[in-house]
Amino acid sequence: MSQEALLKSSDPMVTLKMIDSIQGLGIGHHLEDEINVQLRRICDWDPSNDLFATSLQFRLLRHNGWSTSS
């Protein structure tokens, strides 16, 4: 997985899954800037009809220091 793949992802759910995988592998610190760019973009995304997407978005935003309402 490259920096370009993370930055070019246009589907918010795919992006969230990529970030989750990257951080799960313990290599998130290598792509911290790219992850923050994508989280900034996804912060306003509303996955209200999908419980998994909502919970993943909430967890990743909170894990990376973003404030979110519950």
Buried (B, 14 or more C-beta within 10 A) or exposed (E): EEEEEBBEBEEBBEBBBBBBEBBEEEEBEEBEEBBEEBBEBBEEBEBEEEEEBBEBBBEBBEEBEBEEEE
